[in-house]
Amino acid sequence: MSFIEEIKRRRTFGIISHPDAGKTTLTEKLLLFGGAIQEAGAVKSNKIKKGATSDFMEIERQRGISVATSVLAFEYNNIKINILDTPGHKDFAEDTFRTLTAVDSVIVVIDVAKGVEEQTEKLVEVCRMRNIPMIVFINKMDREGKDAFDLLDEVEQKLGLKVTPLSFPIGMGYEFKGIYNIWEKNINLFSGDSRKDIEETIEVNDLSSPELDNLVGEDAANTLREEIELVEGIYPEFDKEAYRNGELQPVFFGSALNNFGVRELLDCFVNIAPTPRAKQSDTRLVNPDEKKFTGFVFKIHANMDPNHRNRLAFVKIVSGEFKRNTPYLHVKHNKKLKFSSPNAFFAEKKEIVDVSYPGDIVGLQDTGNFKIGDTLTEGEVLNYKGIPSFSPEHFRYINNADPLKSKQLAKGIDQLMDEGVAQLFTLELNGRKIIGTVGALQYEVIQYRLEHEYGAKCTYENLNVAKACWVEPEDDKNDEFKEFSQVKQRFLAKDKQGQLVFLADSMFSLQMTQQKYPSITFHFTSEFE
């Protein structure tokens, strides 16, 4: 296959939703269709202790939530699909924002009973800012929930999207009969038997035919006819270009747990979703079909394999071919690195690949060279932008609970911070270490991982900080900056990159400081030029 053909057959997307809307379940069912797994580990069922294929950290298994972003790849109808399963839990929003920089399109999962939830709104906003094409999947149709039209309205109003249904439910909950596929003009009858891997579809070219009454019963058939007429009257016709420009969002209905409506989603997705897109760097727009390799690190995961203290840097390939054992330039450090065993993923299973193409995600063994946002190229000096650290909202001192293990603790903190789990600040005054996170659950994850992966124990101590901002003085020699440094000495710290950070104890004191020292700029994300 030629290089261009390889690019054309790739689809890289992320699945986003509020926790518990069924994202991980949907991911598994997609893998089932791709023949990548034989049996889905029912995520909630206690009978099957397998756990979901994409949740591989112990804490995720215990809580039934996804904490780390996992990367899963499979082939379907000769299309190579890369899924980035993101954490839904809001405490890990930062990880999800970063993952969205590496996807070409998104599937938004919505719970039929709960409708649009807060976390979904935030994530969709990020996708809209970047014009990422979105498909909406309304899940759990086998349960009682909101009316289909009400849901479509809610999606339009709360998420600011322009939708058009490409499938439509026949009843819901107890009355759920199946799905009419508007895209392919056929009906998929719901048997409620989740043991059947893949449901049968029956072609129905003409909704007015009496055959429909025999299939679903007269009442349901009449309701469906009315509803489809309404759909055709109210919603715009599907337009592939509008979808790819982020201006129109197709909607599918189904039940991921029962493996229902998922195939319709996948078949349409493969057909309409964009191939790898061009990406803006600090110097120019880079197209996927350029011959020379470029890529960027959007995630780092320490200890993928607890037996070997290894770190893996996840790199999204933007252009060119990434080849094994070829030296590439690490732009930030200006040094050449080569990788003898780049990994491609399938949840926990990784395999070594010789060549990867734009749209693919490769995992590179890392001894500490990489940070999130680093760019690799074949020699050109350019940096990909748009992977910021956000200003944390929770702050605690971290203390060593076992003096004999201070080395392990230091190493553990260092590596976990490189992963972007949280941010580390060191006070200028006394060198005490402070961990700042976007959500409180991260402290639990850090404590757990320090103990289980590094053999170090830590305790936390509360700290009264409302906001951390990065400090940018107009001139670090002037009197105003010197005065600021003296007066606010107690509140100044350095982040891991050595940038100066001001830890404000309240929003009020931050405003007062901003007014008092107008020549100093305070930033809420770490990425500023």
C-alpha positions, -999 to 999 in steps of 0.1 A, spaced: 0 0 0 13 35 -8 20 61 19 -10 81 8 -33 51 9 -21 43 44 -30 78 56 -64 76 39 -74 44 57 -67 59 92 -93 73 116 -82 86 150 -109 96 174 -116 101 211 -147 92 230 -159 118 255 -188 119 280 -198 125 315 -187 97 339 -211 67 337 -227 75 304 -212 43 290 -181 54 273 -159 25 282 -187 0 273 -190 16 239 -152 14 234 -154 -23 242 -182 -30 218 -164 -12 190 -134 -35 197 -158 -65 195 -169 -55 160 -133 -50 150 -127 -86 161 -101 -72 185 -116 -89 215 -138 -120 217 -159 -112 247 -166 -78 263 -158 -78 301 -191 -64 313 -178 -34 331 -203 -34 359 -210 -71 363 -194 -87 393 -196 -122 378 -169 -113 353 -139 -102 372 -121 -94 340 -127 -57 340 -129 -36 309 -101 -41 284 -93 -4 284 -92 2 322 -59 -12 334 -49 7 365 -59 -11 397 -77 20 411 -98 22 379 -109 -14 384 -119 -7 420 -139 23 411 -151 14 377 -139 47 362 -112 54 336 -83 74 351 -57 71 324 -63 77 287 -58 44 269 -51 39 233 -67 11 214 -62 2 178 -81 -22 155 -89 -29 119 -124 -28 106 -133 -33 69 -97 -25 60 -98 8 79 -73 13 107 -91 28 137 -73 43 167 -95 51 197 -84 73 225 -106 64 255 -105 94 278 -113 96 315 -148 109 321 -143 119 357 -140 156 360 -109 154 382 -90 142 352 -103 168 328 -68 180 321 -58 146 307 -88 147 285 -81 182 272 -46 171 262 -59 139 245 -83 161 224 -52 177 208 -43 142 194 -77 132 178 -91 140 144 -128 135 154 -149 128 185 -178 106 195 -199 122 223 -218 97 245 -250 109 262 -271 90 287 -308 88 276 -320 94 311 -297 121 323 -293 140 290 -265 165 287 -244 167 318 -219 193 330 -187 174 321 -200 168 285 -206 206 281 -170 214 290 -155 189 267 -178 197 238 -168 234 242 -131 224 238 -140 204 206 -160 234 193 -131 257 199 -109 235 177 -137 226 152 -133 189 158 -160 169 139 -184 153 164 -208 124 162 -233 121 191 -243 86 204 -273 86 227 -269 55 249 -289 32 272 -321 33 250 -332 0 267 -339 21 298 -366 46 305 -354 81 296 -361 114 279 -381 116 247 -359 115 216 -369 149 203 -365 165 237 -330 150 238 -321 163 204 -333 198 215 -312 196 247 -281 187 227 -287 216 204 -293 241 231 -269 231 259 -240 221 236 -247 246 209 -246 220 182 -266 216 150 -278 180 148 -293 156 124 -304 121 134 -290 93 113 -308 66 132 -340 68 153 -353 46 181 -385 27 179 -399 32 215 -376 32 245 -371 14 278 -396 -14 283 -412 -6 249 -379 -4 231 -383 -23 198 -353 -14 178 -337 12 157 -345 25 122 -313 34 104 -320 65 84 -285 64 69 -288 29 54 -326 27 53 -330 -5 74 -344 -17 107 -325 -34 135 -348 -52 158 -339 -54 195 -341 -88 211 -328 -77 245 -304 -107 244 -269 -93 250 -254 -127 244 -261 -124 207 -229 -107 195 -244 -89 165 -281 -83 158 -298 -90 125 -309 -61 104 -339 -62 81 -339 -39 51 -370 -17 49 -369 6 19 -404 18 23 -417 29 57 -453 29 45 -452 -9 37 -474 -31 59 -444 -53 65 -433 -27 91 -465 -34 111 -457 -71 112 -422 -64 125 -428 -40 153 -466 -39 158 -491 -14 144 -488 13 171 -450 14 171 -450 14 133 -474 44 131 -454 63 157 -422 56 138 -437 69 105 -448 101 121 -415 106 139 -394 100 107 -416 125 89 -410 150 116 -372 143 115 -372 149 78 -392 181 82 -372 196 111 -336 185 107 -312 194 79 -301 166 55 -267 151 64 -239 169 47 -204 153 50 -185 186 44 -205 204 71 -198 175 95 -161 176 88 -159 214 93 -176 209 127 -208 226 116 -232 196 117 -233 167 141 -250 134 132 -268 116 160 -272 79 166 -293 60 192 -285 27 208 -275 6 238 -238 -1 241 -242 -26 269 -266 -47 247 -243 -41 218 -272 -24 200 -270 4 175 -232 2 177 -226 -13 143 -247 14 126 -225 40 144 -193 23 134 -203 17 97 -213 53 93 -182 66 112 -158 47 90 -175 62 60 -177 98 70 -151 105 97 -121 126 86 -87 110 78 -57 125 98 -59 163 97 -32 190 93 -18 206 125 -6 241 132 29 244 146 46 276 159 61 281 124 37 267 98 8 244 91 20 208 88 1 184 64 -1 147 70 11 138 35 44 155 39 73 131 35 92 141 66 82 128 100 69 151 127 49 142 159 43 154 194 40 139 229 5 143 243 7 119 272 33 101 294 25 70 314 49 58 340 50 21 349 29 6 322 45 -26 333 49 -27 371 77 -53 368 99 -30 347 99 6 360 94 19 325 79 51 311 61 54 279 56 86 260 26 86 237 34 103 204 7 113 178 22 112 143 13 143 124 32 138 91 55 114 74 65 79 84 79 71 118 105 43 114 120 21 140 158 26 148 159 59 129 173 90 147 148 118 152 154 153 166 140 161 200 134 198 192 134 212 228 166 195 238 181 198 203 194 162 204 189 131 183 171 101 198 164 67 182 139 41 193 145 4 190 111 -7 202 83 17 194 50 2 205 15 2 190 -13 -5 214 -41 -26 221 -50 -17 257 -26 -37 278 -11 -55 249 16 -37 231 35 -48 200 66 -35 184 60 -18 151 85 -10 123 66 18 105 38 40 117 18 65 97 1 99 103 -29 94 126 -12 66 145 -2 68 181 32 52 190 45 45 225 82 53 230 103 40 258 114 70 278 141 74 304 130 109 313 137 128 280 101 137 273 77 161 287 41 166 276 40 188 245 75 179 232 79 177 195 99 152 175 109 158 139 132 146 112 154 176 117 131 207 111 129 230 141 92 234 149 70 230 180 34 219 181 12 242 202 -19 238 223 -10 215 252 -12 238 282 -10 230 319 -40 246 336 -39 265 368 -47 240 396 -76 244 420 -65 222 449 -32 225 468 -16 204 495 19 201 510 33 167 504 53 152 532 74 120 533 59 94 556 89 72 556 123 89 560 142 58 546 123 61 513 130 98 505 148 88 473 119 67 460 95 94 469 114 121 450 117 99 420 80 89 421 68 125 424 92 135 396 78 109 372 42 113 381 44 150 375 60 145 341 30 124 333 8 155 340 -12 138 367 -7 170 388 18 199 391 46 203 415 56 236 430 86 242 452 84 271 477 112 297 472 113 304 509 119 269 524 119 245 495 88 227 507 70 208 480 34 215 471 12 194 448 -15 213 428 -43 193 411 -73 201 390 -95 177 410 -93 162 445 -94 126 434 -59 129 420 -44 130 455 -57 95 461 -43 83 428 -9 99 435 -8 83 470 -18 50 457 7 50 428 36 62 449 30 33 473 23 6 447 47 16 420 76 33 439 73 18 474 71 53 489 45 66 514 34 102 516 10 123 537 -7 155 528 -12 187 546 -37 213 537 -26 247 524 -46 278 520 -41 287 483 -69 297 460 -51 300 427 -17 295 412 -6 319 384 25 320 363 44 353 368 57 372 338 75 404 347 80 432 322 115 435 334 129 414 363 154 440 372 130 469 379 121 481 414 84 470 411 94 434 405 119 435 433 93 448 457 68 422 446 95 395 452 101 407 487 66 414 498 52 382 483 81 360 492 60 336 512 37 330 482 63 324 455 73 290 442 89 275 411 71 249 389 89 219 374 102 239 345 116 265 368 90 291 359 80 315 387 45 309 402 25 331 425 3 312 449 -25 336 459 -43 328 491 -76 343 478 -90 357 446 -92 390 464 -55 391 472 -48 381 436 -68 411 423 -51 435 448 -17 422 437 -25 427 400 -36 463 407 -5 470 428 20 457 403 7 466 369 39 458 351 37 421 360 14 398 340 -3 368 358 -11 338 336 -36 310 343 -21 285 319 16 277 316 18 281 279 26 317 271 52 332 248 
